[in-house]
Amino acid sequence: ARRRQAGIFGCDAYKLFSAEKSEWKTWDTGQKTLVNTGAFVKIWDQVKQGIEYLEHDWTVKVDADCVFFPDRLRSHLAGLQAPAHRPIYIKNAPIGIGASNGGFLGAIEILSKTAVETYLDNAQECIKNIGLESGEDGYMKECMDALGIAYMRDELMMHSTVNPTDCQVKEIAAFHPIKIEGNWAGCYEIAMGHQKPIPMNTGSVNLLPPVLRPSYMPTQVPPS
């Protein structure tokens, strides 16, 4: 990613953080999530100490297995026309698909500068009242909602997939989870138009947001 200036390396500024090993917890729905909140709380402490976030309108936390495109992200944010100087976070996924956490998935978390400031100023209260026994994105959403941080919704921000072929969907800004190194590179090359993808199958297209499905549905060839 660094060599390609891809992902966070294509942002106006970036910083790498590593988290300690986390445990798994099973939700009532049967979905599993990482109990990783404590590790990320420590990372947010480092963000606060670094103060670089104050120099930018938005802060984006991205998981290593998320392939995302900063130019697309900028375009999405411009399209939302978020009010300036307001604490806002972005709900980045359709509600009701797997463990959607109310439409806020932690693979790519997008917070305005004042939202970051509001969270950091009140993090200890959130830790005290919400606790750390959950997935990090669940904790962050509950904390931000409790603090009165508003949200805007962009269901085209991220698509949940492990298939690099899905990365041909040019309207999506991020794809996750792409955990295999070769698949990460394949996803990037397809998205950038450097590699011709095979057409998406009907099952994969049906997992896209409805507005995108007509553009990617395979062409049906009538029998001759």
N, C-alpha and C positions, 0 to 999 in steps of 0.2 A: 504494500500500500504506500509506503513512504517513497519508494522508487517511482511509482506512478503519480505521486502527488494526489493520491486518492483518499477518500474518507476524510478523517479529521485533518490530514496533511494538506487538504485543499481549502481549509478554513482560513480566516484572517489571522487566527492565532490558535494554538492548540497546546495541550499538555497531556502527557501519558500518566496514568495511574494504574497500579496493580492492586487487586484485592486478595485477601487471604482466602483459603479454602472454606467453602460454606456447605451447610447441610441441606437436605431436602425435607420438605414438609408437604403433606397431601391435603388439599382442600376438601371440603365436604362434597364437591362435585366430582372428586376423583382425580382432578388435575393436580399435577405436582408443580411446586414452585421452590426456588432456592430460598432458604432462610439466610439472606445475605445482607439484611439491613444494617447490622452493626458495622460491617466492612465499609459500606458506602457512606454511612454517617461519618466515619473517620476520613474518608476521601473528601466529603464536603467541608470538613474542618480544614483540610489542606487548601481547598479552593478559597476559603475565606482568608486564610493567611496570605495567599498569593496575590489577592486583589486584582488580578488581571481581568476578571469578569466585569469590573467597573468600567473598563475601556470599551465595552462592546454592548450593543443593544440586546443581543440574545446569547444565552449560553446553551450549548447542546452537549448532553452526556450520551455517548455512543458506546455500546458494547463492542468488543473486538470481533464478534462473529456477525456483526451487522454491516452489510455493504451499503454505504449511503453516499449521496452525491450532493456536495455543498451547493452547487449552482442550482440544482432542482429545489433544494431546501430554501434557498433565498427567493426563488420564484414563488414557491408556495406561500412563504411568509408575506411577500409583497401582495399576493392575491388576497390574503386574509384581511389586509388593511387594519392591522391591530392598532388600537389607539396608543399614542405615544405616552411614555412615562406611567404606564399602568401595570400592576402586577398581573401577569397572564401566563398560563401554561397551555400547551397544545395537546388536546386529545388526538391521538395519532392512529387510531385503528377503529374499525367497525365494532359496534357493541354486539355481543352474542356469538362471536366466533371463538370457540375454545375459552381459555382463561383470559378474557379481554379486559378485566379490571376496569370495567366502566368505560372502555375506549382509550385507556392510557396504559401503554405497554412500555416497559423499561428499557427495551433495546435501544430506543432513541428518545430521550427526554429533552423537551425544548421549553426553556423558561426565559421570560423577559428579564432584563437586568433588575427591575424592581421586584420581580417575583423571587429571584435569587436572594436579593437583599432581605426581603420579608422572611423567607425561609431561614436564612442564616441567623437573623436576629431572634428567631423564635424556635430554633432547632431543639434546644434543651426542653422546652415545654412539650414539644411533640414527642420527644423521646420518653418523657415522663408519663404522658397521658395516653399515648398510642402504643408504646413499647416497640421492641425490636424483633418480636417473634413472627416475622412474616417476610414475604418477598419485598424487596426494596421499592418496587414500583407501587405496591399496595400501600406501603408506609408513606411514600411521597405524596400520592394522591390524597390519602386521608388527611395528611398534615396540611397540604395546600388548601384543600376544601375547608378545613377547620379554621384556617387563617384568613379565609375570605378571598383568597387568590382566585380570580376569575379564569375561565378557560374559553378557548375557541376550538372548534373541531375541524380537523382535516383528515378525512378517512382515506385520502390518497397519499398520506405522508409515508406510511409503511405498509408493506405486505408481508405476511407471515408465510414463509416457504423455505424448503431446503433444496429446491430444484433450481439450478442456475438458468434453465430455459425460461423460467418466469421473469427473469431480469430483462427481457425484451420489452416489458411494459414500461414505456418511456414516461408515463404520467406519474409513476411512483417514485418517491424520493429515496426510499430505503428498503432493503430486503433482509429478512432475518428469520431463522438462524442459518447462516451459511458457515458451518463449522469446519469443513474440510478445506485445507489450503488451496488445493486445485480447483475446488468449486468456487471459492471466493474469487480467485483470479478469473475463472470462467464467467462468473456473473458479471464482473466488471467489464470484461472484454465484450460480452454480448450487449450490455447496456450502452457501452460507448460506440457500438457499431463496428468494432474491430473484428468481430467474429459473427458469422451468420448463424442464427439459431434455427432449430427445427420449429415448426408451428406448435403452439400449445395445444394440448388435447382438451376435449370438452370438460373433463373433470377439473382440470386446473383453471380453465377460464371461469367456471362456475364458482370458484372460490374468490374471484376478483370482486371488487365493489360493482354493483349492478350497472353503474354508468359506463364502465369500461368494457363490459362483456361483448357488446356488439362489435367492437373494433378488433377483438382477438379470437372470436369464435371461428373454428376451422371451417373452411369452405366445404360445403357438401356437394359432391359430384354425383349427379343423377346417373343411374344405370343406363347404359346405351342399349 
